[in-house]
Amino acid sequence: MGETALTGGRAPGSMLRPLLLLTLILLAAVALAVAIGATSVSWHDLVAGDETARTIVLRIRLPRAIAGVLIGAILAVAGVTFQTLLRNPLADPFILGVSGGAACGAAVASAFGLARIPGVVPVIAFAGAIGATLAVFLLARRRGHTDATRLLLSGLVLNALFSALILIAFGLAPQNDVNASLRWMIGTLAGATWNDALLLAVLFFAAIIALVFIANDLRLLAFGEDDARSRGVNVERVKLIGFGAASIITGAAVAVAGIIGFVGLLVPHLIRLMWRRDFRFLLPLCAIAGGALLVASDLVSRVIIAPAELPVGAFTALLGVPFFLSLLRRER
């Protein structure tokens, strides 16, 4: 078997073109996100050291754009990881109850009035996401084996529980706190800071290192667990590393920006449609494309009705739903 066959039908050198193309799209999206907004900013004023221009670009737009790149990359990478591990093309970063746990933590924090304390809601949301992930794994574990079907069912059941708890928390929370939590739950990059971007970057690159370490095993796992075991893959270890890494970074993304749907579903499908690749090549392509998609979506959502701003999570849903309806029609 030649090198081309081992790498999914194309030589590794052919990956340079899509990588360069997606990188250029990402850089263009970031440049536009920094340059365009409700307030006009002159590049001349920025270079000249105008304090207002520097504040708008360096403290508001640029950290928001960088956070958008990282969150989009996280959601796309988590999506392709879950789809590979579960061998389910409709799996997304929230399939295991990660978003439900984060949302439940945020809602409970609001019910107790903790939303008025800066930084508390993201911390509790992240703790809720991690707690949900651990609960799903404990429920799906049986005789030393983690069953993919039980993982999906456990995630669905826990999401139903979290939804009930969220409704109860909203019923108990003050109205102002409810409004803030609702905005967070439908996703927004507003208020993202350099500290948020730094935290996301550290977790994202740690997760990428872990996923690259098991990338070849994940490629084999896509053909089935029995086949992977016959080739010497430690399936349970791969599941633990893959699900753990994807869940942690998803929890961090949700804690910073709230629930942003469809990026983890849309991006892997688009990449597969254009460049059919195994997991090793999908990983970098999905990361770059996810960042570009979310930054571009955020730009449109904040300028389309400026000075008002649409939640980016609602905008990505508007993009994702028609795509998957057309996809389902085409596969009938």
N, C-alpha and C positions, 0 to 999 in steps of 0.2 A: 504493500500500500504506500503510495507516494505521499509527499508532504502536502500536496494540494488536497488530497482526499481527507487527510487527517485534520485539516484546518477548516473543513466545512465547504469545500468545493471551489475555493479561490485561494490563490497564493497570498501569504501574509502581506506582501508588498501592496496588494490591491486595497488594503485597509487605509493606506495613507490618504487617498483622495477623500473618502467620507469623513475621516478625522479632520482634515484641513477644512473641508466645507462646513462641517458643523461648528468647528472652532471659530471660523470667520463669522458665521451667523450669530454665535454666542457673543463675540466681541462687539458686533454691530448692535445687538439688542442692549447690551450694557451701556454702550456709548449713547444710544438714543434715550435710554432710561435716565441717564445722568443729565442729558442736555434738555430734555423736554419735560415740562410740568406746568402746573397752574400759574406759577410765577416765572416770568421770563428772566433767564440768566445769560449774561453775555460772557463768552469765553475770554474776551479781552479784559473784562472786569475781574474775572477769576485769576487770570495770569498776572494782572496788575496788583492783586492782593486785596481787592475790595472785600471788606469783612462780611457784608451781606451775601455776596456770591459764594464766598468760601464756606459760610455756614450752611447755605442751602445745598451746595454740592457735596462737601466733605462730611457734614454731620447728618444730613437727611437723605439725599438721593443716593450717594455712593454706598453707604452701608446697607441701605434698603436693597439696592441692586445686587450687591455681593451676597447678602442673605438670601435673596431670591434665587441666585445661581446655585447656592449650596442646598437650599430646600428643594428646588426642582431636581437637582442631581440626586439628592437623598431619596426622594419619592420614586424617581425612575429606577434607581438601582435597587431599592427595596422591592419595587414591583416586579422587576425581572427575576430577582432572587426568589420571591415567593412563587412566581409562576413556574420556575424551574424545579423548586423543591416539591411543590404540590402537583406538578405536571398538569396544571390547570391554567389555560390561557386567560381566564377571567378573574384569576386571583389578583388582589391588589394589596398595597401596604396596610390596609385596614381590615383585611379579611380575618385576622386573628384577634380582633377586639382591641387592638392597640389604640385606635382613635377613640373608641368608646370609653376605654379606661381613662384616657387623657381628658376627654370631655366631661366625664363623670367627676374627676378630681377638680376640674375648674368650676363646675356647677356647684359642687359641695362647698368649695372655698368661697364662692359668691354667696351662698346661703348663709354662711357664718360671718359675712361681712369682711372677709379677708381680701377681697378684690381691691379694697381701698389702699392696701399696703403694697407699694411697688415691688415687683419681683416675686410675690408669693404665689400667684396663680400659675405662672409657668413652672415653678418648682413642683407644686402639687400636681399639675397636669402631667409632668414627666414621671413623677412617682406613680401616678395612676396608670400610665402606659406600661411601665415596667412591671407593676403588680399584675396587670391584666395578662401580660405575656407569660409570666411565671404561672399564673392560674391556669391558662390554656394548656401549657405543657404538662402540668400536674394532672389535669383532667384527661389529657390524651395519652398519658403514659400507661402502658399495660404490659406487665411481664418483661420489663426492660426494653420495650419497643415503643416508639412513638409512631402512631398510625396517622397517616395524612387525613383520612376521612374523619377520624375522631378530632383532629385539630380543627378542621373546618366546622364541624358541628359544635365543638366547644366554643369556638369564636362566635358563632351565630347565637348560641344561648347566652353567652356573657354580654354580647351586644344588646340583646333584648333586656337583660337585667340592668345594664348601664342606662339604657333609654328610660326605663321606669324610674331609676334613681334620679336621673337628670330632671324629669318632669316634677318629681317630688321636691327636689332642691329649688327649682324655679318657682314652685308654688310658695316656698318659704322665704325666698330671697327678696330683698327690697327691689323696687322696680328699676331704679337706676343701675343696680348691679346686674339685674337680669338683662337689660339692654346691652351692657358692656360684654357680658358673657355670650349673648346671642351673636354679636358681631365677631367675637373671637371664634365661635364655633363654625361659622361659615367661611372663615379664612381671610386673613388680611396680612400684608407685610408692613402696614403702617406702624411706625414706632420702632422698627428694627434698628438696632444699634451695632456698633463695632464689637461690643462684648458678645452680643448674640452671634454675630458672624464668626468670631473667634471660637466660641464654644462649638458651633456647628462644624467648623472646619476641622477642629481636633477630632471630634467624634466621627466625622465622615471619612477622614483619611485613615483613622484607625480601623474603621469597618472595611474600607477598600483593601487595606493590607490583609485583613482576615479573609475576605472573599477571594482575593487573588491567590492566597495560599491554598484554597480548596477549589479553585476554578476548574481544574481538570476533573476533579471528582464530581463536581456539579454537572459538567458536561456529560459524564458517563451516567450520572443519576437520572438525567433527562430521558434515558432509554428504559428506565424501570429499575426498581430497587434490587430485584433478583439478579438482573444482568450486571448491575454495578457491584454487587457482592461477589459475583463470580469472577470479577476482574480485580478483586482485592480492595475494594473501597469500603472503608469503615462508615457505613451509612448513618448510623446513629450520631457519630461524631460530626459528620458533615451537616446533618440536620441541626444539631445543637449550635454549631458555629454559624451556619447560614441564617437560621431563624433568629438567633440571638443578636447577631450583628445588624440584620435588617430591622428588627423590632426596636433596638436601642436608638438607632439613628432616626427611625420614624417617630418615636416618642419625642426625641429632641426637636424635630421639625414641627410637630404638632404643638409642642409646648411654646415654641417661639411664634408661630404664625397661625395657629388654629388648624382646623380641618380643611385641607385643600384636596378635593377629590379629582379623580380621573387622570392625574398626571402619571401615576404609577401604572395605569391601565393603557392609556393612550400612547405614551412614548414607546414602550417595548413593542407594541403592535406595529407602529409606524416604522420603527427601525427594522423589524423583521420583514415587513413588506418591501422595503427598499434594499436592504442588505441582509440576506438570510445568513445568520451566523450562530455559532454555538455560544455558550455562556461567556467564554473567554473574550470574545470580541463584542458581544452585546454589552458587557459591563462598561467599557469606556464610552462607547457610542451612546448608550442610554444616559449616562451621566452628563455628557455635554449637551445632548438634545433636551434633556429634562430641564437643565438650567436655562437654556435659551428659551424654551417654551414658557416657563414660569415668569421670567423677566419680561418677555414680550407681552404676556397676558396681563401682568401687573401694570405695565405701562399703559395699555389700552384701557384697563379698568379704572385708572385714576385720571385719565385725560378725556375720556369719551363724554363725560357730563361735568367736566371741571367747572367750578372748584369742588363740586361734590365728588365722591369717590365710591365706586362699586366694590364690593368684596371680591377679591381675586378668586376665591373658592367658587363663587357663583358663576364667574366668567369661565373658569376651566370646565365647569359642569356643562355650560352652554356649548362649549366646544366638543366635549367628550360624548354627550348623549347622541347627537346626530351621527357622529362617526361610528359608534357601536351599533346603532340601528341599521345603518347602511351595511356594516360588516355582517350583521346577522342575516339581513336580506340576501346578501351575496352568497352566503354559505348554506342557504336553504336548498 
